[in-house]
Amino acid sequence: MATKHRITGVAATAAAALALTACSGGDEPGTGTADDAAPSGEITVITQRTDIVDTVFQDYKEQFEAEYPDVTVTFEALTDYEGEIAVRMNTADYGDVLLIPNSVTPDQLGTYFEPLGSVDEMSETYRLVEEKAYDGQVYGVSITVNTQGLVYNKKVWADAGVTDLPTTPDEFLDDLQAIADNTDAVPYYTNYADGWPLSQWDGNRGVMGDPDYQNTHVAHSDTPWAADEWHGISDGLLYDIVAAGLSEDDPTTTNWEESKTLLGTGEVGTMLLGSWAITQMQQAAEDAGGSADDIGYMPFPYQVDGTFHAQVAGDYKNAINVNSEHKAAARAWIDWFAQESGYAYDEGGISPLVDGPTPETLGDFDDAGVEYVEMNPAPQGEEAYESEIVNASEIDLYGNIYRQKLVDTARGAADGDKESFFADLNQRWADARAAVGE
């Protein structure tokens, strides 16, 4: 049975990252409208799920087309979704339904995507619609809703003699050291080579327990990497893990797909990933002859007033290409996918529906008494403020480049140390804030 969770605040995550240099594919959008009475035509749905596009997604296609016989769905899966879709969006040819890439800033949403309805209207049905909204209009619906934490192999941690969840970064480091001392497992796996897993570290701002934290601190601070601010805490922990030799020997040789099996079989102890990863790790454990029960999910090792907090945020958002000629069919797919496909629950995610179920995979968070936090959206007029600072500072806050440099510095493959690395980030951020202005 699904478990209800306490939710703090009103929804939305930080603004999207770097601006696309592309413009939309022409002055004239497609002729179809999302308000057409009868969905029809052939639509192309672009997805990042290369692993299940030929299996699970084919079941979705069959079910959807049975309900909408005048619509034909074709899927296109992209391996490097962010990179490939950004190039495609220089033209009008980027499918009918696609996932809004992180590179689109809030003020660009209307350039590339069809509005789905007002925030007030859409929020009656869907969670977190403010995350991809601008000027009161919603442009995307989450494929699933995630929380954030660390996926880990329970057997590895038990074999290391760890019995309690770490509540501070220092306790976490001690536990990883126990894994190194008492087992053959790699305590922590960075997934450095694939890059994108390092971006997961930014999605934990709710750990601070304040739904307004990103509006009052991150973009409004000259020192986000100070020891007592979120990025200083989180990136500081990543640095310390690597500097202490508690991650893989050579991060340049990591492999995302292989990492699932490594964690599932106990060759790796821990990885920081969104809750979407739980079911993938459980499946990998079973495929390798292990047990899904060995896979656990722990909150980030930080408490406020003795309580763990975890951010709740939407995953990628399904959206309609503004140039689509079959917008009614595209809209039908988006609503069907969120309401009827079961994708979110099957993937271990929280439903994007306001009244949807919460998966059993988050039982560990229930046991730990985790309080969930939905981040408040930026105030009106400041929707793009943080992303403007990101662009001006040339720090890919939502990406992996600067965190890869952090890992390189921590392991001695790049000049500097923790103090100089964070001082440089703070200086660049402060200079960007001054350039952008309040």
C-alpha positions in Angstrom: 0.0 0.0 0.0 1.3 3.4 -0.8 2.4 5.6 2.1 1.5 9.2 2.4 4.4 11.7 3.1 4.6 15.1 4.7 5.3 17.7 2.1 6.7 21.2 3.0 6.2 24.2 0.7 5.0 24.7 -2.8 6.7 23.2 -5.8 9.6 24.1 -8.0 13.3 23.4 -8.3 16.0 25.8 -9.3 15.9 27.5 -12.7 17.3 25.5 -15.6 20.9 25.7 -16.5 22.8 27.1 -19.5 21.0 28.9 -22.2 20.6 27.3 -25.6 22.2 29.4 -28.4 19.7 28.0 -30.9 16.5 29.8 -31.9 13.3 28.0 -32.6 12.9 26.4 -36.0 11.3 29.2 -37.9 8.8 32.0 -37.3 5.7 29.9 -38.0 4.8 27.2 -35.5 3.0 24.1 -36.5 -0.6 24.2 -37.5 -2.0 21.8 -34.9 -3.2 23.0 -31.6 -3.4 21.2 -28.2 -7.1 22.1 -28.0 -8.1 20.1 -31.1 -11.1 17.9 -30.2 -9.9 14.7 -31.7 -6.3 13.6 -31.3 -5.0 12.1 -34.6 -1.9 11.7 -36.7 1.6 10.2 -36.3 3.6 11.6 -33.4 7.3 11.1 -32.6 8.1 10.9 -28.9 11.7 11.5 -28.0 13.0 9.8 -24.8 16.2 9.3 -22.9 15.3 5.8 -21.9 17.4 3.8 -24.4 17.3 0.9 -22.0 13.5 0.3 -22.2 12.4 2.0 -25.5 12.2 -1.3 -27.3 10.4 -3.2 -24.4 8.4 -1.3 -21.9 7.7 1.7 -24.2 6.3 -0.7 -26.8 3.7 -1.8 -24.2 2.9 1.9 -23.7 2.5 2.3 -27.4 0.1 -0.6 -27.7 -2.0 0.6 -24.7 -2.1 4.2 -25.9 -3.0 3.4 -29.5 -5.8 1.2 -28.3 -7.3 4.2 -26.5 -6.5 6.6 -29.3 -6.8 4.6 -32.5 -6.3 7.6 -34.8 -2.9 8.2 -33.3 0.3 6.4 -34.2 3.3 6.7 -31.8 6.9 6.4 -32.9 9.7 6.5 -30.3 13.2 7.9 -30.7 15.7 7.3 -27.9 18.8 9.5 -27.5 21.9 8.2 -25.7 23.3 11.7 -25.0 19.9 13.3 -24.5 21.0 16.8 -23.4 23.7 17.1 -26.1 21.7 15.7 -29.0 18.4 17.4 -28.3 20.2 20.8 -28.0 21.5 20.4 -31.6 18.1 19.2 -32.9 16.4 22.3 -31.4 18.4 24.5 -33.7 15.8 23.3 -36.2 12.0 22.7 -36.1 12.7 18.9 -36.2 12.7 17.9 -32.5 9.8 15.5 -32.4 6.3 16.1 -31.3 6.7 15.2 -27.6 10.1 15.6 -25.9 11.7 16.1 -22.6 12.5 19.7 -21.7 16.3 19.8 -21.6 18.1 21.4 -18.7 19.7 23.9 -21.1 16.4 25.8 -21.7 16.0 28.7 -19.4 12.6 29.7 -18.1 12.2 32.7 -20.4 12.9 30.4 -23.4 10.1 27.9 -22.7 7.6 29.6 -24.9 10.1 29.8 -27.8 10.4 26.0 -28.0 7.3 24.5 -26.3 3.5 24.8 -26.5 1.8 26.0 -23.3 -0.2 23.4 -21.6 -2.3 25.6 -19.4 -2.1 28.0 -16.5 -0.3 27.2 -13.3 -3.5 27.4 -11.3 -5.3 25.0 -13.7 -2.5 22.5 -14.1 -1.7 22.3 -10.4 -5.1 20.9 -9.7 -4.0 17.7 -11.4 -0.2 17.7 -11.5 2.5 18.2 -8.9 5.4 20.6 -9.4 4.1 22.3 -12.5 5.9 25.5 -11.5 9.2 23.9 -12.3 8.7 24.4 -16.0 6.4 27.4 -16.0 7.0 31.0 -17.0 4.7 34.0 -16.7 1.9 31.9 -15.3 2.0 29.3 -18.1 3.0 25.6 -17.7 5.1 24.0 -20.4 5.8 20.5 -19.1 4.5 17.6 -17.0 6.9 15.5 -15.0 7.4 11.9 -16.2 7.9 11.0 -12.5 8.7 12.8 -9.2 11.9 12.0 -7.4 13.4 12.6 -4.1 17.1 12.7 -3.4 19.5 10.6 -1.4 22.1 7.8 -1.6 21.5 4.4 -3.0 23.6 1.8 -1.2 24.2 -1.9 -0.8 22.9 -2.8 2.7 25.0 -5.9 2.9 28.2 -4.0 2.3 27.4 -1.5 5.0 26.4 -4.3 7.4 29.6 -6.2 6.7 31.5 -3.0 7.5 29.9 -3.0 10.9 27.8 0.1 10.3 24.5 -0.2 12.1 23.1 3.4 12.2 22.5 5.9 9.4 25.1 8.7 9.3 23.6 12.1 10.4 26.6 14.3 9.4 29.1 14.4 6.6 31.9 13.4 9.1 29.9 10.4 10.2 29.4 9.5 6.5 33.1 9.7 5.9 33.8 7.5 8.9 31.3 4.9 7.6 32.9 4.9 4.2 36.3 4.4 5.8 34.8 1.4 7.7 33.8 -0.1 4.4 37.3 0.4 3.0 38.8 -1.2 6.1 36.5 -4.1 6.6 35.3 -5.1 3.1 36.6 -5.4 -0.5 34.0 -3.0 -1.8 34.8 0.5 -3.2 33.0 2.7 -0.6 31.8 5.3 -3.0 31.5 5.4 -6.8 31.5 8.8 -8.5 30.5 7.8 -12.1 32.9 10.6 -13.1 33.4 9.4 -16.7 29.7 9.6 -17.7 29.5 13.0 -16.1 25.8 13.5 -15.7 25.6 11.5 -12.4 27.7 14.2 -10.8 24.9 16.7 -11.5 22.8 14.8 -9.1 24.6 16.5 -6.2 22.8 19.8 -6.9 19.3 18.4 -6.5 19.5 18.2 -2.7 18.9 21.7 -1.6 15.9 20.6 0.3 18.3 18.9 2.8 18.5 22.4 4.5 14.8 22.0 5.4 13.9 25.4 4.0 11.6 25.5 0.9 12.8 29.0 0.2 16.5 28.2 0.5 17.4 28.7 -3.1 15.5 32.0 -3.2 17.2 33.4 -0.1 20.6 31.8 -0.3 22.0 30.4 -3.5 21.4 33.2 -6.0 21.5 35.8 -3.3 24.8 34.8 -1.7 28.3 35.8 -2.7 29.6 32.6 -1.0 27.5 29.5 -1.9 30.6 27.4 -1.3 31.1 28.5 2.3 31.3 25.6 4.8 27.8 26.3 6.2 26.0 26.8 2.9 24.5 23.9 0.8 27.0 23.8 -2.0 29.9 24.0 0.5 28.4 21.1 2.4 27.5 18.9 -0.5 30.5 19.6 -2.8 32.7 19.6 0.3 31.6 16.1 1.1 32.3 14.9 -2.5 35.8 16.5 -2.3 36.5 14.9 1.0 35.4 11.4 -0.2 37.8 11.6 -3.1 40.6 13.2 -1.2 40.4 10.4 1.4 40.7 7.7 -1.3 37.2 6.4 -0.6 36.1 6.4 -4.2 37.3 4.3 -7.3 41.0 4.3 -8.1 40.6 5.9 -11.5 37.5 7.9 -12.0 38.2 8.3 -15.8 37.3 4.7 -16.3 33.9 4.6 -14.6 30.9 3.3 -16.5 27.3 4.1 -15.7 25.7 0.8 -16.9 28.4 -1.2 -15.2 28.0 0.7 -12.0 24.5 -0.7 -11.5 25.9 -4.2 -11.4 28.8 -3.2 -9.2 26.5 -1.8 -6.6 24.0 -4.6 -7.0 26.7 -7.3 -6.4 28.4 -5.4 -3.5 31.6 -4.4 -5.4 30.5 -0.8 -4.7 29.0 0.4 -1.5 27.3 3.7 -2.3 26.3 6.3 -4.9 24.4 9.6 -4.7 21.5 9.4 -7.1 17.9 10.3 -7.3 15.3 7.8 -6.1 14.6 6.9 -9.7 17.8 4.8 -9.5 16.5 2.4 -6.8 14.6 0.1 -9.1 17.4 0.1 -11.7 19.9 -1.0 -9.0 17.5 -3.6 -7.6 17.0 -5.1 -11.1 20.8 -5.1 -11.7 21.2 -7.0 -8.4 18.7 -9.6 -9.4 20.2 -9.9 -12.9 23.6 -10.6 -11.4 22.2 -13.4 -9.2 21.9 -11.2 -6.1 18.9 -9.9 -4.1 16.9 -6.7 -4.7 16.6 -6.6 -0.9 20.3 -5.7 -0.6 19.6 -2.3 -2.2 18.7 0.5 0.2 18.2 4.2 0.1 19.5 6.6 2.7 19.0 10.3 3.2 21.9 12.8 2.7 23.9 12.8 5.9 22.8 16.1 7.3 20.0 16.9 9.8 18.2 20.1 10.8 17.0 20.0 14.4 17.5 16.3 14.5 15.5 15.6 11.4 16.5 14.4 7.9 15.0 16.4 5.0 14.9 15.4 1.3 14.0 17.5 -1.7 11.0 16.4 -3.8 11.3 17.5 -7.4 10.1 16.6 -10.8 12.2 14.5 -13.2 12.3 15.4 -16.9 9.1 17.0 -18.2 7.2 15.9 -21.2 6.5 18.8 -23.5 5.0 19.6 -26.9 7.3 20.9 -29.7 5.8 24.3 -30.6 6.3 23.4 -34.2 4.3 20.1 -34.0 1.5 19.6 -36.5 -0.3 17.2 -34.2 -0.5 19.0 -30.9 -3.7 17.4 -29.8 -2.2 14.0 -30.2 0.9 15.1 -28.4 -1.1 16.5 -25.5 -3.1 13.2 -25.3 0.2 11.3 -25.0 1.5 13.6 -22.2 -1.7 13.3 -20.1 -2.0 9.5 -20.8 1.7 8.9 -19.8 1.3 10.8 -16.5 -2.1 9.5 -15.6 -2.4 5.9 -17.0 1.0 4.4 -18.0 2.2 3.6 -14.5 5.7 4.7 -15.5 6.4 6.7 -12.3 5.3 3.9 -9.9 7.0 1.2 -11.9 10.3 3.2 -11.8 10.1 3.7 -8.1 9.1 7.3 -8.4 6.4 9.4 -6.7 3.5 10.0 -9.0 3.3 13.3 -10.9 -0.4 13.3 -10.0 -1.5 15.3 -7.0 -3.5 12.3 -5.7 -1.1 9.7 -7.0 0.6 6.9 -5.1 4.1 6.8 -3.5 6.2 3.8 -4.2 7.2 1.1 -1.7 10.8 1.7 -2.7 10.9 4.8 -0.4 10.1 2.7 2.7 13.7 3.3 4.0 12.9 7.1 4.1 9.7 6.4 6.1 11.8 4.4 8.6 14.3 7.2 8.9 11.6 9.8 9.5 12.5 11.9 6.5 10.5 15.0 5.9 10.0 15.9 2.2 10.5 19.4 1.0 9.2 21.0 -2.2 11.2 24.0 -3.1 9.3 27.3 -3.6 9.5 28.8 -7.0 11.5 32.0 -7.6 9.5 35.2 -7.0 7.8 36.7 -10.0 10.4 38.6 -12.1 13.3 36.5 -10.7 12.5 33.2 -12.6 15.7 33.4 -14.6 17.9 35.2 -12.1 19.8 32.2 -10.9 20.4 30.9 -14.4 21.7 34.4 -15.4 24.3 34.2 -12.7 25.2 30.6 -13.7 25.7 31.8 -17.3 27.7 34.9 -16.2 29.9 32.9 -13.8 30.5 30.1 -16.3 29.9 27.6 -13.5 27.7 24.8 -14.7 25.9 24.5 -11.4 23.4 22.0 -12.6 25.9 20.0 -14.6 29.1 18.0 -14.2 32.1 20.0 -15.6 33.1 21.9 -12.4 32.4 18.8 -10.3 34.7 16.7 -12.5 37.4 19.4 -11.9 36.6 19.1 -8.2 37.2 15.4 -8.3 40.4 16.0 -10.3 41.6 18.5 -7.7 40.7 16.2 -4.8 42.7 13.3 -6.3 45.7 15.4 -7.2 45.2 15.4 -11.0 44.6 19.2 -11.1 46.3 22.0 -9.3 44.9 23.4 -6.1 43.2 22.2 -2.9 39.7 22.4 -1.3 40.2 25.9 0.0 41.5 27.4 -3.3 38.9 25.5 -5.4 36.0 26.8 -3.4 37.5 30.3 -3.1 37.6 30.5 -6.9 34.0 29.3 -7.2 32.8 31.9 -4.7 34.8 34.7 -6.4 33.4 33.9 -9.8 29.9 33.6 -8.4 30.2 37.0 -6.6 31.5 38.7 -9.7 28.6 37.3 -11.7 26.1 38.5 -9.2 27.6 42.0 -9.4 27.5 41.9 -13.2 23.9 40.7 -13.3 22.7 42.9 -10.5 20.0 42.4 -7.9 
